[in-house]
């Protein structure tokens, strides 16, 4: 099925290049996720509890649920280059904050790190996603999102592996200094993004902008499918290092396992993007993919060694990748071009809500009942979201069905 007709001025970046978005995604996540293993381990080293580690992860991921939509509006007003410079510089600086905890200030600086890390991600992701959606040809958006997600998850993969190895070899403080250095490399990317005219940020119009996008039940259903993915994924991202070390896996090996998950995620995105581009898939397929991911991750906490964990990570992640690819393509096609950052901000909002709620549920349940029940509880919450998404997505045949013409 062909893409809908689009307004000739709907894509201010269409003549631009996509590689800056790929570079920014990789290096931004490389710096941020170098702390992915270190922070939960530092929580425990500072005398914090398992539940407290879950709360810190919930804050970090959950802030995206609050700020992705308004920050999407900020990105629409500021333009991509300005927004990327601001978020990337903030992301690098934020990783200095845990050094206060290393110096003996307790767990409190890690709460601050979680807040600031969540805010910088909430600013970066909608801006970068909107740049990709506006620069790629409509018929190749799936592939473009595949490449940017490959870059993103290559950074998510390499970050914990590097952070875990530095933690094991050199200790706490060097881990965060390395994270700062890696995140700073991302500042190169926005220099190659075309400048746009800055407009006034008027968040008073945000409810109306959200209302325009949210009138499409398929977009809302796609958001809920992202929530279903985020719930178990957040539990894994926030608590896996503690689960792994509890069964005798080192911090470095835990980072490598998280790296395996993210490499599988990233490597699957390009072929999945091409598959989605070439098939008229019903939006309901996103609910099916989310169901597969939820089911596999319910088993994670009952594993006793790295082989079972690796098989779960590899098996479940393709379902996750397929779901989130289809969600992004669907939203990009159906949202008005001038509101794509808002639509993709909604995607980030719901995904971040799951990423925030998931570790909170898993941490609270795992404290008295163990990791097996904790991860399964987060997966059960994801199952509820899958059912809601399926109801909303049932009906339309393809991601371009009913897409709005921005010129109309």
C-alpha positions in Angstrom: 0.0 0.0 0.0 1.4 3.4 -1.0 2.1 6.2 1.5 -0.4 9.0 1.6 0.1 12.3 -0.2 1.9 14.8 1.9 2.2 18.5 1.9 5.3 19.7 0.0 6.5 21.8 3.0 5.6 19.2 5.7 9.2 17.9 6.0 11.7 20.7 6.7 14.6 18.3 6.9 13.7 16.2 3.8 16.9 17.4 2.0 19.0 16.7 5.1 21.0 13.7 6.1 20.1 10.8 8.4 23.6 9.9 9.7 23.7 12.6 12.3 20.6 11.1 14.0 22.3 7.7 13.9 25.5 9.0 15.5 23.6 11.0 18.1 21.5 8.0 19.1 24.5 5.7 19.5 26.7 8.1 21.5 23.9 9.5 23.6 22.9 6.0 24.7 26.5 4.9 25.0 27.2 7.5 27.6 23.9 7.2 29.5 23.9 3.4 29.6 27.5 3.1 30.8 25.8 3.9 34.1 23.2 1.3 33.6 25.0 -1.4 35.6 26.8 1.0 37.9 23.9 2.9 39.4 21.9 0.0 40.9 25.1 -1.6 42.2 26.1 1.7 43.7 22.6 2.0 45.4 23.3 -1.3 47.2 26.9 -0.4 47.9 25.6 2.8 49.6 23.3 0.8 51.8 20.1 1.1 49.7 17.5 -1.6 49.4 16.3 -3.6 46.4 13.1 -1.6 46.5 15.0 1.6 46.5 17.0 0.6 43.4 13.6 -0.1 41.7 12.3 3.4 42.7 15.4 5.1 41.3 15.0 3.2 38.0 11.3 4.1 38.0 12.1 7.8 38.4 14.7 7.7 35.6 12.4 6.0 33.1 9.1 7.3 34.4 9.9 11.0 33.9 9.6 10.4 30.2 5.9 9.7 30.8 5.5 13.2 32.1 7.8 15.2 29.9 8.0 13.5 26.5 4.9 15.2 25.2 5.7 18.7 26.4 9.3 18.3 25.4 8.1 17.1 22.0 6.3 20.5 21.7 9.6 22.2 22.7 11.5 20.3 20.0 8.9 21.4 17.4 9.4 25.0 18.5 13.2 25.0 19.0 14.2 22.9 16.0 16.2 19.7 16.0 19.7 21.1 16.2 19.1 23.4 19.2 17.2 20.6 21.0 19.9 18.0 20.4 22.7 20.2 21.5 20.9 21.0 24.8 19.9 17.4 25.6 23.3 15.9 24.6 25.3 18.4 26.7 23.0 17.8 29.6 23.2 14.0 29.3 27.0 14.1 29.5 27.1 16.5 32.5 24.4 14.4 34.4 26.8 11.5 34.7 29.0 13.5 37.0 26.3 13.5 39.7 26.8 9.9 41.0 30.4 11.0 41.9 28.8 12.7 44.9 27.5 9.3 46.1 30.9 7.8 45.5 32.4 10.5 47.7 30.1 9.5 50.6 26.9 11.6 50.1 24.7 8.5 50.3 22.0 7.5 47.9 20.4 11.0 47.5 22.6 12.0 44.6 21.5 8.9 42.7 17.9 10.2 43.0 19.1 13.5 41.5 20.9 11.6 38.7 17.7 9.6 37.9 15.7 12.9 37.6 18.2 14.6 35.4 18.8 11.6 33.3 15.1 11.1 32.7 14.7 14.8 31.7 17.6 14.7 29.1 16.2 11.6 27.5 12.7 13.1 27.4 14.1 16.0 25.4 16.4 14.0 23.1 14.2 11.1 22.0 11.2 13.0 20.5 13.5 15.5 18.7 15.7 12.8 17.2 12.7 10.7 16.2 10.9 13.6 14.5 14.1 14.5 12.6 14.2 10.9 11.3 10.5 10.9 10.4 10.9 14.2 8.5 14.1 13.4 6.7 13.4 9.9 5.5 11.3 9.2 2.4 7.8 8.1 3.5 8.2 4.7 1.8 11.5 4.1 3.6 10.5 5.3 7.2 10.5 1.8 8.5 14.1 1.2 7.4 15.2 4.6 8.7 13.7 3.9 12.1 15.4 0.5 11.9 18.8 2.1 11.4 18.3 4.7 14.1 17.1 2.0 16.5 20.1 -0.1 15.6 22.3 2.8 16.5 20.4 3.4 19.7 20.5 -0.2 20.9 24.1 -0.6 19.9 24.8 2.2 22.4 22.5 0.6 24.9 24.4 -2.7 24.4 27.9 -1.3 24.5 27.2 1.0 27.5 26.5 -1.6 30.2 29.3 -3.8 28.9 31.8 -0.9 29.1 30.4 0.3 32.4 30.4 -3.2 34.0 34.0 -3.9 32.8 35.3 -0.5 34.1 33.4 -1.1 37.4 35.1 -4.5 37.9 38.5 -3.3 36.8 38.9 0.2 38.0 36.1 0.9 40.5 33.2 3.2 41.0 34.4 6.8 40.1 36.2 5.8 36.8 32.9 4.2 35.6 31.1 7.6 35.7 34.0 9.6 34.3 34.1 7.2 31.3 30.3 7.7 30.9 30.8 11.5 30.8 33.5 11.1 28.1 31.5 8.8 26.0 28.4 10.9 26.1 30.3 14.0 25.2 31.2 12.5 21.8 27.5 12.9 20.8 28.0 16.7 20.6 29.5 16.2 17.1 26.2 15.1 15.6 24.0 18.2 15.9 26.6 20.3 14.1 25.6 18.5 10.9 21.9 18.9 11.4 20.3 21.7 9.3 19.2 24.8 11.3 15.6 25.7 11.5 13.8 28.9 12.5 13.1 29.0 16.2 9.5 29.7 17.2 8.0 30.5 20.6 7.3 27.6 22.9 3.6 27.8 23.8 2.7 24.9 26.0 -0.8 26.3 26.4 -1.6 24.8 23.0 -0.3 21.4 24.0 -3.6 20.0 25.1 -5.1 20.9 21.7 -2.1 19.4 19.9 -2.5 16.2 21.9 -6.2 16.2 21.3 -5.7 16.3 17.5 -3.3 13.3 17.6 -5.3 11.3 20.3 -8.5 11.4 18.2 -7.0 8.6 16.2 -7.7 5.4 18.2 -4.9 3.6 16.2 -2.3 6.1 17.5 -3.7 5.7 21.0 -3.6 1.9 20.7 0.0 2.2 19.4 0.9 4.2 22.5 -0.7 1.5 24.8 1.2 -1.2 22.9 4.4 0.7 23.8 3.3 0.8 27.4 2.9 -3.0 27.3 6.4 -3.4 26.1 7.8 -0.9 28.6 6.4 -2.6 31.8 8.5 -5.8 31.6 11.4 -4.1 29.8 11.7 -1.5 32.6 11.8 -4.2 35.2 14.7 -5.9 33.3 16.6 -2.6 32.7 16.2 -1.4 36.3 16.8 -4.6 38.3 18.6 -7.1 36.1 22.1 -6.2 37.4 21.0 -7.0 40.9 19.2 -10.2 39.9 22.3 -11.3 38.0 24.7 -10.7 40.8 22.3 -12.5 43.2 22.8 -15.7 41.2 26.6 -15.4 41.0 27.0 -13.5 37.8 29.7 -10.7 37.9 28.9 -7.1 37.1 30.9 -7.3 33.9 29.1 -10.4 32.8 25.7 -8.8 33.6 26.7 -5.9 31.4 27.6 -8.3 28.6 24.2 -10.0 28.9 22.4 -6.7 28.7 24.7 -5.9 25.8 23.5 -9.2 24.1 19.9 -8.1 24.6 20.5 -4.7 23.0 22.6 -6.0 20.2 19.9 -8.5 19.3 17.4 -5.6 19.5 19.4 -3.3 17.3 20.5 -6.0 14.7 16.9 -7.1 14.2 15.6 -3.5 13.5 16.8 -3.0 9.9 15.4 -6.3 8.5 12.2 -5.8 10.5 12.0 -2.2 9.2 12.3 -3.4 5.6 9.7 -6.2 6.3 7.3 -3.6 7.7 7.9 -1.3 4.7 7.1 -4.1 2.2 4.0 -5.5 4.0 0.6 -3.9 4.7 0.5 -5.1 8.3 -2.6 -4.5 10.4 -1.9 -2.2 13.4 -3.2 -5.1 15.6 0.1 -6.9 14.9 1.7 -4.6 17.4 -0.4 -6.1 20.1 0.6 -9.6 19.0 4.3 -8.7 19.2 3.8 -7.1 22.7 2.1 -10.3 23.9 5.1 -12.4 22.8 7.5 -10.2 24.6 5.4 -10.2 27.8 5.1 -14.0 27.8 8.9 -14.6 27.4 9.9 -12.1 30.1 7.6 -13.6 32.7 10.2 -16.5 32.8 13.3 -14.4 33.4 13.5 -14.3 37.2 13.3 -18.1 37.4 16.6 -18.7 35.5 19.6 -19.9 37.4 22.4 -19.2 34.9 23.5 -17.1 31.9 22.4 -19.6 29.2 18.7 -19.4 30.1 18.9 -15.7 30.5 20.6 -15.3 27.1 17.9 -17.4 25.4 15.2 -15.3 26.9 16.9 -12.1 25.9 17.4 -13.3 22.3 13.9 -14.8 22.0 11.9 -12.0 23.5 13.8 -9.1 22.0 12.7 -9.7 18.4 9.1 -9.4 19.5 9.9 -6.2 21.2 11.7 -4.8 18.2 8.9 -5.7 15.8 6.3 -4.1 18.1 8.1 -0.8 18.6 9.1 -0.5 14.9 5.5 -0.9 13.8 4.3 1.5 16.5 6.7 4.2 15.2 5.9 3.7 11.6 2.1 3.7 12.3 2.4 7.0 14.3 4.6 8.7 11.7 2.1 7.8 8.9 -1.1 8.7 10.7 -0.1 11.9 12.7 -0.2 15.2 10.9 3.3 16.1 9.7 3.4 19.3 11.8 2.5 17.2 14.9 4.8 14.2 14.4 7.1 15.2 17.4 3.9 15.3 19.5 2.7 11.9 18.3 6.1 10.4 18.8 6.3 12.2 22.1 3.2 10.3 23.1 4.9 7.1 22.1 7.9 8.0 24.3 5.4 9.0 27.1 3.7 5.6 27.2 6.9 3.6 26.7 8.6 5.6 29.5 5.5 5.1 31.7 6.0 1.4 31.4 9.8 1.7 31.9 9.1 3.6 35.1 6.2 1.5 36.5 7.9 -1.8 35.6 10.9 -1.6 38.0 8.7 -0.1 40.7 6.3 -3.2 40.5 9.2 -5.7 40.2 11.3 -4.1 43.0 8.4 -3.9 45.4 7.3 -7.5 44.7 10.8 -9.0 44.5 11.7 -7.6 48.0 9.5 -10.1 49.8 8.9 -12.8 47.1 12.1 -12.9 45.0 13.0 -11.9 41.5 11.0 -14.7 39.8 7.7 -13.3 41.1 8.9 -9.7 40.7 9.6 -10.0 37.0 6.4 -12.0 36.5 4.4 -9.3 38.2 5.7 -6.7 35.8 4.9 -9.0 32.9 1.3 -9.5 34.2 0.8 -5.7 34.2 2.1 -5.7 30.6 -0.5 -8.3 29.7 -3.3 -6.0 30.8 -1.9 -3.3 28.5 -1.8 -5.8 25.6 -5.5 -6.5 26.0 -6.3 -2.7 26.0 -4.1 -2.1 22.9 -5.7 -5.0 21.0 -9.1 -3.5 21.6 -8.0 -0.1 20.3 -6.0 -1.5 17.3 -8.6 -3.9 16.0 -10.0 -2.9 12.7 -7.7 -0.9 10.4 -5.6 -3.0 8.0 -2.3 -1.2 7.6 -0.3 1.6 9.2 -1.1 4.0 6.4 -4.9 3.3 6.5 -6.7 6.5 7.3 -3.5 8.6 7.5 -4.2 12.2 7.6 -3.2 14.5 4.8 -1.4 17.5 6.4 -2.5 19.8 3.6 -6.2 19.1 4.2 
